[in-house]
Amino acid sequence: MSARTEVLQLRDVYRTHGTGEAAVPALRGVSLTVRAGELVAVMGPSGSGKSTLLALAGGLDRPTGGEVLVEGESLGELAARELARLRRRRIGYVFQDLNLLGSLTAAENVALPLELDGVGVRAARKAALAALAEVDVAALANRFPDQMSGGQQQRVAIARALVGERRLVLADEPTGALDSQAGEAVLHLLRRRVDAGAAGVLVTHEARHAGWADRVVFLRDGVLVDSTAPLVGVEQLLAGSGR
Amino acid sequence: MSIRHGLLALLERGQMYGYQLRAAFEESTGSTWPLNIGQVYTTLARLERDGLVRPLPESDGGQRPYEITDAGRADLTLWFATPISRADRPRDELSIKLALALTTPGVDVRSVVQTQRSATMRALQELTRLKFASDKPEDLPWRLVLDAMIFQAEAEIRWLDHCETSLVRYRPAPGRPISHPEAVDRADEEARR
């Protein structure tokens, strides 16, 4: 595991909102490394800094201290255009609000980030169809968002995050308002992509969802307080259930 | 739950002898509850005493199969129809531990909470991994047992989150230090005067 490529690195990252007396620290010296093939869940109560951490990891926000690197490139050293390109090409986002465009079909929604990046229409559509197939909704390619269920829309949103060669997938409460079966399917997809070699960060306040991660880190008041990996022997766990 | 009802449920499928019962029990609970053969025979003896099962003639191989009686069937039906009382479950050591941690001087309760949360989270990760690994339709009973354990672990973590939030706001009542026996003794003496 340690030999795997480091896809995301946060090095002693600080993020303070506002200045002077009104300054509110959101993150205070957070260091975190996520490698290829690894899914890390970030848990913590509201206001603990989870979403700030994800925004910084995805280059949607800049730290007030420390450094964020994606595949070895320091985001702080990139010009706005280069940062935008890195975001389009290497980072996939899945948000709680799906942000699908209502006037575009499923395939068009998924192809959009590629087309914005200059990929030809035909090649972008081909990649979009492959991504939709990966999340088992290839048959819905020509439907509009309002012709799909919530679970189907979320799958399309995930296909959009996975399309192309995204090496870093960032998910913020991706199961949103889905029921437990549909929510589980979403996590299954995320897990599958990570097992295929991507690095994933999952922000959630649901322990059951964090259970899908290789590592769970706990944020409290902007500081990482603990980190877990599943080390318990299966036998021990099962024996414990028979009390 | 009792092993009694587990065995009755298995005998409702058809007659079985001890080793078959043990294997079937472990199969249907996904080995989450290993039984030893002694437990099986002790339980069968009690069931027979209570008229819920009856032994059949020994087979050629020297195995004695058992079958469920009408009384056993009625008992089983009642068991399935009756919800499990929460009061029947063992007392929860964790909640007792936290309650004591809160009232014992020098204990860092938040650290007790976090230590437990990490341990339970690890278990939850392991359970999820097991569930992810078994996706065949015939694994459904096993997956449902895993789900039960997953939801229990989740509930415990939610409760720990809740405890932590409550701890942030917790201030012991002024003028009434808790869990110093000497202080209580002094107060008692003063009250007596």
Boltz contact constraints between the chains, C-beta under 6 A:
constraints:
  - contact:
      token1: [A, 207]
      token2: [B, 124]
      max_distance: 6.0
  - contact:
      token1: [A, 207]
      token2: [B, 154]
      max_distance: 6.0
  - contact:
      token1: [A, 207]
      token2: [B, 157]
      max_distance: 6.0
  - contact:
      token1: [A, 208]
      token2: [B, 154]
      max_distance: 6.0
  - contact:
      token1: [A, 211]
      token2: [B, 124]
      max_distance: 6.0
  - contact:
      token1: [A, 211]
      token2: [B, 125]
      max_distance: 6.0
  - contact:
      token1: [A, 211]
      token2: [B, 128]
      max_distance: 6.0
  - contact:
      token1: [A, 212]
      token2: [B, 128]
      max_distance: 6.0
  - contact:
      token1: [A, 216]
      token2: [B, 121]
      max_distance: 6.0
  - contact:
      token1: [A, 226]
      token2: [B, 114]
      max_distance: 6.0
  - contact:
      token1: [A, 226]
      token2: [B, 118]
      max_distance: 6.0
  - contact:
      token1: [A, 228]
      token2: [B, 118]
      max_distance: 6.0
  - contact:
      token1: [A, 228]
      token2: [B, 121]
      max_distance: 6.0
  - contact:
      token1: [A, 228]
      token2: [B, 122]
      max_distance: 6.0
  - contact:
      token1: [A, 230]
      token2: [B, 122]
      max_distance: 6.0
  - contact:
      token1: [A, 230]
      token2: [B, 125]
      max_distance: 6.0
  - contact:
      token1: [A, 230]
      token2: [B, 126]
      max_distance: 6.0
  - contact:
      token1: [A, 231]
      token2: [B, 122]
      max_distance: 6.0
  - contact:
      token1: [A, 232]
      token2: [B, 122]
      max_distance: 6.0
  - contact:
      token1: [A, 232]
      token2: [B, 123]
      max_distance: 6.0
  - contact:
      token1: [A, 232]
      token2: [B, 126]
      max_distance: 6.0
  - contact:
      token1: [A, 237]
      token2: [B, 123]
      max_distance: 6.0
  - contact:
      token1: [A, 237]
      token2: [B, 126]
      max_distance: 6.0
  - contact:
      token1: [A, 238]
      token2: [B, 32]
      max_distance: 6.0
  - contact:
      token1: [A, 241]
      token2: [B, 32]
      max_distance: 6.0
  - contact:
      token1: [A, 241]
      token2: [B, 149]
      max_distance: 6.0
  - contact:
      token1: [A, 242]
      token2: [B, 33]
      max_distance: 6.0
